[in-house]
Amino acid sequence: MNKLVSIAIDGPSGAGKSSLARRCAAAFGILYVDTGAIYRTVGLAAFRRGLDRKNEAAVAAMLPELEIRMAYNGEGEQRMFLNGEDVSAAIRRPEISLCASDVSALPAVRAFLLEMQQKMAREHSVIMDGRDIGTVVLPRAELKIFLTASPEARARRRMLELEAKGTPVSFEETLQAIEQRDAQDRGRAVAPLKPAEDAVLVDTSDIGFEESFQLLCGLIRDRLGLEPAEGKPCGS
């Protein structure tokens, strides 16, 4: 790959952005950046300190004390570290999802993390997923995808994901958290969740992971002219 490329994948909580972006990044040999995990890490820090997560002054005062670091394991999975602690599992709890939504609505938090995200795209070819990547973080991304699914489909997927990680929650609790997160993300004044004007809309409510993966691979090939890395064909 001679030039750097940026792919933005936005969408609501539980739409499969992280899993699909990670798989596509591995297939095409480019860096995967889960920005939602970064906001979840800030939300976790605020939760642990018992802060009013909608109080911008209180949350902003905490930010200089946070050391947030991303690392990647041998499978290319992004791990999040907060002041040296691996919090990759802790940030996936439903209550932390709501914390992340609260802190992500604060301009101070978004400004704190924006440069971190944009710096990665300046230095690497990236597939970056979140809620405002195509509209705010990488408005000039070569490909923008808005990935969505019904709240019920997303709740079922998130419930199974948490069960697999040993932190089971009920379907009702998961659905309520997702619907509340959707309302918060779409209604916030700063960088609300919405498709970029030039984004490709992909609804995965009625299709499985493999079909969704093939669909995204096709978009990357057709729109950017990229081919999978050697030994990493799409669908493998």
N, C-alpha and C positions, 0 to 999 in steps of 0.2 A: 504494500500500500504506500504510494508515493506522497499522498497528501492526507492531511488529517480530515476526518469526517465526524460529524456529530449527528446522532439519532436521538430524538426526543420522544419518549413514551409517557404520556400523561393519562390520568384516569382516576376514578374513585377507589377507595380502599377495598381490597379484596378482589380486584378485577383480574389479577394474575400478572400484573406488570412486572414484579420482581422476578418471578420464575421464568417468564417468557423472555424478558430482557437478558437475564443471566444466560439462558440457553442460546439465544441469538448471538450474544457477545462471544461465547465460547466457540460457536460455529464459525464466526467470521474473524476470530482472532483479534478482537478489540476489547477495550476495557469497559467493564460494567460498573456503573455508579448508581446505587440505590439512595437517592436523596431523601426519600421518606424515612429511611433508617437514621439519617443524621438528625432530622427533626424529632424523631422518636427518642433519640438519645438526650436531646435537650429537654424534652417532655419528661423523661424518666428522672433527670436530675432535679427538675422543679417539683415533681411528685414526691421524691424522696425527702426533699427539704420542707415539704408541707407548704409550699408557696401558693398564693393566689395566682394561678397561671394566666389570668386575664389582666393582671396588674403589671403593666409594662415596666414600670420603674423597678419593681421587685425582681422581675425576671432579668432585666437588663443588668442589674447589679450583680447577679449570679454569673453572667456570661464570662467575665475575665478569669473566673476561677475554674473554668472547664477546659480540660484538655481532651479534645475529641479527635480520635484517630480511626482511620479505616485500614484494614489489612485484608489480604486474600489468602485462603488456604489452598491446598494442593488441587482441589476441585474447582477453583476459581470462585468459591463462595465468599461474599463480602462479610467480614466480621467487624463489629463496632466495639470500640473501646472508649470507656469513659474514665478519665483519670487513671488509666492503666488497667481497669477491670473490663473483662470481656462481658458485655451486656447484650450480646446478640439475641439471646433467648428472652431476657427480661423485657426488652422493648416491644415484643410481639403480643403481650397481654392486651386484651380489649380495653382495659382502663387506661393503659399507656397510649393507645391509639387516640383516645379522646384528649389526653394531655398534649399529644403531638399536635392535634388540630388547634388546641387553644394557643399554644406558644407560636405556632406557625402563622397565626393571624397578627402577630406583633411585629411592627416594622423593625424594631431593634434586633429581633432574632433573625429576621430575613436578611437584614444588612450584614449581620455577623457571619452568616453562612454563605451568602451569595458569592463572595470572592473565592471562597474555598471550592465551590462547585465550578465556577467559570475557569479557574486556574487549571483544573483537571482537563477541561475541554481544550484549553490552549496548548496543553502539553501532550495530550494523547488523543487518538481516535476513541470516541466513547459512545456507548449506548447508555443514556441517562434517563431514569424514570422518576416520576414524581407527580405533582399536581399543577405546576406552573412552568415546566421546563420549556415547552414550546412557546409560551406566551411571555415569560419574563427572563428565565435563566439563560436559555439558548434560543433567542428569537430568530437567529439566522441559521438554525440547524438545517442540514440538507434534507432531512426527512423527519416529519412530525407525525406521530400516530396518537390518536385518542382511543384508548382501550377501555371498554366498559362491559358491563353485564348487569342483569337484574339484581336487586338487593338480595333476593332469596338465593340465587345462584352463588353470589359472592359469600353469603353467610355460610352456606353448606361447605364451600371450599375452605374458608377460613377455619371452620370448626374442625374439619378433617386435618388441616395443617397443624392446629394446636394439639389435637389428640396425638398425632404422630410425634410431636415434640414432648409429650408427657405432661401437657398442661390443658386437660380437657375442660371445655365449657359447653353449656347447653346451646342448642340452636337458637332459642328465643333470646338468650342473652347476647349471642353473637349478632343476630339480626338487628336487635335494638341498638347495639353499639355502632353497627355499620350505618343504619339510617340516621342516627344522631350525628355521626361523623360526616355523612354526606351533606346534611343540612348546614353544619358548621362550615364545611369547606366551600360550599357554593355561596353561602351568604356573607362570608367575611369581606370586609372592605378592602383589604390588601391582597392582591394576587388571588382572586377567587378561582375555584376550580371551574374551568370551562375549556372547550377545545380551541386551539389556535385556528384562525380563519383558514389556514392552508393545511390543516391536519387531516389525515385520513382516519375516518371513523371505523373502528373495528369492534363489533359486538360479539362477545364470546358466550352469551347466555346458553346457547343451544349447541355449542361445539366443544369438543374436548381439548385437552392440552396439545396433543400432537397435531391436530388439525389447525389449531391456533398458531402453533409454532411454524408449520408449513406456510400458513398465510403470511406471517410476518417475514419469513425468509424470502418469499416471493416479492414482497414489497421492497425489501432491501436490495435484492438482485435487480429488479426492474427499475427502481427509481435511482439507485446509486451506481449500478453496474458492478457491484462487488460480487465476488465468488467466495464460497466458504474456504477457510484455511485448509491446507493440505492435511488429509486425515480426519477432517472434521466436517464431512458433508452434512447438509441439512437433512434431518430425518434420521441421523444415526443415533 
